[in-house]
Amino acid sequence: MKHMPNGQLPGVHCSEDLDRLTDHVTARSRPLVMPVSRDTGRVTVTAQMYLSQIFNLDEVYQMLSFSAIFVVKWNDGRLAWNASEFGNISSIALPLSSLWIPDLDISNSADENALLYSSSGPANSVKCRIFSDGNVQWTPHGSAGSRFSLW
């Protein structure tokens, strides 16, 4: 296996750098404050859904039960860092509870109160990937039921 000039393996970072970076990012994070852009005054959130399994397709009641994986992305400039100051670490994973997270729902859900995620829900074990430019990527997954029309 090839070693870097400093003796480290590629992609393996010193825990001291990672600890400093984690402290740096979490100190700047404001989970209850939306990370609006100074330029636009808003935050742009993109979401993609990947259907992973269909459990049931009920033509009579026009209902689809499924599981899906979502890829949700936004930028929180407060979380950006200079990778060269932290052992060239370009991304880290942090628990959702330490970050601002958008509420997500399915607008034609069979359960009108169903949220795929709510910022007030449990989030200590689920992680988000934060990149050095402040981009955040979160990939929640779950099951849902959705109404549809066949005709």
C-alpha positions in Angstrom: 0.0 0.0 0.0 1.3 3.4 -0.9 2.1 5.9 1.9 2.0 9.6 1.8 5.2 11.7 2.4 4.2 12.2 6.0 3.9 8.4 6.5 0.1 8.3 6.5 -2.0 6.2 4.3 -4.0 8.0 1.6 -7.5 9.0 2.9 -6.5 8.2 6.5 -6.4 11.3 8.7 -4.9 12.0 12.1 -7.5 11.8 14.8 -6.1 15.1 16.2 -7.0 16.9 13.0 -10.4 15.2 12.9 -11.1 16.2 16.5 -10.1 19.8 15.9 -12.2 19.9 12.7 -15.2 18.4 14.4 -14.9 21.0 17.2 -14.5 23.8 14.7 -17.6 22.8 12.6 -19.9 22.1 15.6 -18.9 25.4 17.2 -20.1 27.2 14.1 -23.3 25.1 13.6 -26.7 26.6 14.6 -29.2 23.7 14.4 -32.2 26.0 15.0 -31.2 28.7 12.5 -31.7 28.2 8.8 -28.4 28.8 6.9 -29.7 31.5 4.5 -27.3 32.8 1.9 -26.1 36.4 2.3 -26.5 36.9 -1.4 -30.0 35.7 -1.9 -31.5 35.7 1.6 -32.6 32.1 1.3 -31.3 28.5 1.3 -31.7 26.2 -1.7 -32.3 22.6 -0.9 -32.3 20.0 -3.6 -33.8 16.5 -3.1 -33.7 13.5 -5.3 -35.7 10.3 -4.6 -34.6 6.8 -5.6 -37.3 4.2 -5.3 -35.8 1.1 -3.7 -38.8 -1.2 -3.3 -42.5 -1.3 -4.0 -44.4 -3.1 -1.2 -47.9 -2.8 -2.6 -49.8 -1.3 -5.4 -53.5 -1.1 -4.6 -55.4 -0.1 -7.8 -58.8 0.0 -6.0 -57.8 2.5 -3.4 -55.2 4.0 -5.7 -52.4 3.7 -3.1 -48.7 2.8 -3.5 -46.6 1.6 -0.6 -42.9 1.9 -1.1 -39.4 2.4 0.4 -37.1 5.1 -1.0 -33.7 6.7 -0.5 -33.4 10.4 -0.7 -30.4 12.5 -1.5 -30.8 15.9 0.0 -28.2 18.7 -0.5 -27.8 22.3 0.6 -25.0 24.7 1.5 -24.3 26.1 5.0 -21.5 28.5 4.6 -21.0 28.7 8.4 -19.7 25.1 8.3 -17.0 25.7 5.6 -13.3 25.3 6.5 -9.9 25.4 4.9 -8.9 21.8 4.4 -5.2 22.6 4.6 -5.6 23.8 8.2 -7.1 20.4 9.2 -4.8 17.8 7.7 -6.4 18.1 4.2 -9.6 16.6 5.5 -12.2 17.5 2.8 -15.4 16.1 4.5 -16.7 14.8 7.8 -19.8 13.1 9.1 -21.7 14.6 11.9 -25.0 13.7 13.7 -28.1 15.4 12.4 -28.8 16.7 15.9 -25.8 19.1 15.5 -26.9 20.6 12.2 -29.8 22.5 10.7 -31.9 20.0 8.7 -34.8 20.8 6.4 -38.2 19.2 7.2 -39.2 16.8 4.4 -42.6 15.4 3.6 -44.4 13.7 0.7 -47.1 16.1 -0.5 -49.5 13.3 -1.7 -48.8 11.0 1.2 -51.5 8.6 2.3 -50.8 9.9 5.8 -51.4 13.6 5.8 -49.1 14.1 8.8 -46.3 11.9 7.5 -42.8 13.5 7.5 -39.8 11.6 6.2 -37.9 13.6 8.7 -38.7 16.3 11.2 -36.0 18.5 12.8 -37.8 17.9 16.2 -37.4 14.1 15.8 -34.6 11.7 17.0 -31.4 12.4 15.1 -28.4 11.3 17.2 -27.5 8.2 15.3 -28.1 9.4 11.8 -25.3 11.3 10.1 -24.8 14.0 7.4 -21.7 14.4 5.3 -20.3 18.0 5.4 -17.8 19.1 2.8 -15.1 21.8 3.3 -17.0 24.2 1.0 -20.0 24.1 3.4 -22.0 21.7 1.2 -24.1 19.3 3.2 -25.4 15.9 1.9 -27.9 13.8 3.8 -29.4 10.5 2.6 -32.5 9.6 4.6 -34.5 6.5 3.7 -37.8 5.3 4.8 -41.1 3.7 3.9 -44.2 5.6 2.9 -47.6 5.3 1.3 -48.7 7.6 -1.5 -52.0 8.2 -3.3 -52.1 8.2 -7.1 -54.6 8.3 -10.0 -54.6 5.6 -12.6 -56.9 7.5 -14.9 
